[in-house]
Amino acid sequence: MLRSERGKVLTIDSVRGGAAEITVYVNDGIAKAMVYTELTGGVEPGDDVLLNTTAVGKKLGTGGYHYVMANLSKPAFDAEETVGHIVKCRYTPVQHTVLAAEEEDSPHRGIVENFESLKGCPVVAGQLHSQLAPAAAAAKLFGKKVCYVMTDTAALPIGFSKQVSALKENGFIDLTITCGQSFGGDLETVNVYTAMIMGASMADAVIVIPGPGNVGTGTKYGFSSIEQGNILNAAALLGGTPVALPRVSFADKRPRHQGVSHHSVTALSEIAKPGCVVPLPESLRGRLDLSKIEPLHRIEYMPDGVIAEAVTALAEAGIKLRSMGRGYGEDRELFDTAAAAGVFAGRYGS
């Protein structure tokens, strides 16, 4: 079901990368909302808007915001004409064209056409958007250029992510690529293969992680981040070094996510082909059940001191680490494991 309601814009609270956070009056109350200006046009205080209120109404994990479907005060909208013919969000009311790196009009087409190999470039594949910051910060400690590839299994607009904006502003990420149906990156690609090709051509390390809002059902195969296995396979097929970033937590109260999450176990033991690198913090040596992973992949333990440096660098930049409502102090192992993957990517080949 889709629920929509009329609302009135009260304030424009922040603007970033084609997205704006606003406050609206709706249903006799005050609420937060997001507007993607390239899809629906801008809004101003006093404008009447049509809101998608589904997630908040159902109290879903993707809730917290309503989304502007149309500006009723300025219904006609024509975005600035740009080169590009690849349609994203296809066959939806917000389908729009972008210039994909693979297109004939793209200055990057030759990179894709002439591609032969990733030449061992480390490709870090994670499962949670909250893993991005520690992984990128750790790779940056070694002076690496870092590319973030956002897949399309969670949020589609990269502009929704406050973290991506902050990481770019503070120099932890050099390039963003949105692939598949996701959109809004520095570069657009049709799929994750060409995203890796473009990323490796412009950076030293590629981190492939979904945007905010991944989905899980509690079943063995019914979760969006199962894509991790396919991404690792793609990285190997293209001649890269597949680096698996497992989801590790001792703070999650759900048994299936205790230690190494069943999401990671399934992706690494049943989907990913043998031979991936799985970096872990030295502090986790002997604390995890790796019985289904270790026979297939290479476990590498990274020094805790370097991991701590990455976490400190983020803190000094004012970038807060949070996942599932928990901060670094509450779920340290999750973030340290992400940093360990970044340390491996940063050290690789140096």
Residue, then its C-alpha position, 0 to 999 in steps of 0.5 A: m500500500l501507498r499512503s499519501e497526504r497533503g502537507k504545508v512546508l514550514t522550514i527548509d532545514s538543510v540542503r545537500g546533493g540534490a536533497a533537502e530536509i524540510t519540516v512540514y505541517v501534516n495531519d494536524g502535526i509537525a513532521k520531518a520530510m525529504v524533497y529530492t529537488e531534481l525529481t520534484g523541484g524545489v520547495e519554499p516555506g508556505d508551499d503545499v506539497l503531496l507527501n508519501t507518508t507510508a513508512v512513518g504511518k507503518k512505523l517501518g525501519t525506513g520511517g522517520y521522514h515523509y517524502v515529497m511526491a509533488n509541489l502542489s503550489k508549483p506543479a509544473f517542473d522541468a529540470e535543467e536539460t542534461v546530456g544522457h539517455i539512461v533512465k533510472c527509477r524506470y517505469t515509476p512517476v519519478q523516472h529520469t535520465v542520467l548520463a551513464a559512464e557507458e554511454e556514447d556521449s560520456p567521456h568515460r565510455g572508452i574506459v569501459e570499452n577498453f577494460e581488461s582487468l581491475k589489476g588486483c584493485p581491492v574491492v571491499a564489499g560490505q552489508l550496512h551503510s554504517q560500515l562505510a565511514p570506518a572503511a573509508a577512513a581506514a583506507k585514507l590513513f594510507g593515502k589511498k584515493v577511495c571510491y564509494v559505489m552505492t548499490d540499489t538494494a536499499a536507498l536509491p538517492i545517494g543524496f539521502s545519506k548525510q554520511v556520504s556528504a560528510l565523508k566527501e566534505n572531509g576528504f575521506i571519499d574522493l569519488t561516488i558512483t551510483c549503479g543500477q537504479s540508484f542515482g545521484g553519484d559523481l558518476e552513474t553506471v548501469n550496473v555494479y560491474t561497470a561501477m567497479i571498472m570506473g572506480a578502479s580506474m580513478a581510485d586505489a580502493v573501491i568500497v561497495i556498500p548499499g545506501p541506508g535502509n537495507v531489508g531483512t526478513g529473518t529468513k536465511y535468504g530473504f535479505s537485501s545484503i545477500e548481494q555481498g556474495n555476488i559483488l565479491n564474485a564480480a570483483a574476482l571475475l573482473g580481476g580485482t581483490p575481493v575483500a569481504l566486510p562481515r557484519v559483526s556485533f555483540a550488541d545486537k539482541r537478535p541471536r541471528h545477528q550475534g557475533v558474525s551475522h547470519h547475513s554474512v555467514t550466508a553470503l560468504s559460505e553459500i554465495a561468494k566463491p572461495g578465495c576472498v579476503v576477510p579482514l578482522p580486528e586483532s582484538l576479535r581473534g578467537r572470539l568469533d565462530l568462523s567455522k563456515i567462513e574460514p575453510l573457504h576464505r582467507i582471514e586476515y587480522m589487522p592491527d587494533g592501533v591502526i583501526a583506532e586511528a581511523v575511528t579517531a580521525l572520524a571523531e575529529a572530523g565530527i562524523k558520528l558512527r551509528s548503526m541500528g541506533r547504537g554508537y561506537g561505544e555501544d557496538r564497537e566491534l561492528f565499526d572496528t570490523a569495517a575499519a579492518a577492511g579499510v586497513f587491508a584495502g589501504r595496505y594492499g600493494s603498498 
